[in-house]
């Protein structure tokens, strides 16, 4: 039984060393934990404003296709997150 508790203790020590590593703090800086989850855009086809959902968990840069709610034409959506703020570009898919 003593061998088992020794292994747990070693694992715990390793975990603390990794989570307190300065290199991790530089690579993943702490923020306030908030990011935008929606954005207002204008359809490049019909000119109607629309609200779209954005996913900060999908990475700092994302591209995908989404259809306009009004005219149903496809958009090329590009999302870039900078300090939690979503920068969204919507272009016609055929451009």
C-alpha positions, 0 to 999 in steps of 0.5 A: 500500500505504501508504494501506491501512495508514493506514486500518487504523491509523485504525480501530484508534485509533477502536476503542480510543477506543470501548472505553475510553469512560466512558459504556460503562462506566456503561451496561455495568458490569463484574461477576464474569461469573457469573449463575445458569442454573437456579432452583428453583420450585414448580408453582402447580397441583400443588405439586411442586418443579421445577428450571428453566433460566434464560438470563441472555443473554436480558436482565434481564427475561424472560417465557415459558410453560413446562409443569410436568414433573409435571402438564403444566399451563402456567406463566407464568414471569417471570425478572428478573436482579439482579446475576446472581441470578435472581428467578423467579415462576411463575403459572398461565397462566390467571390 
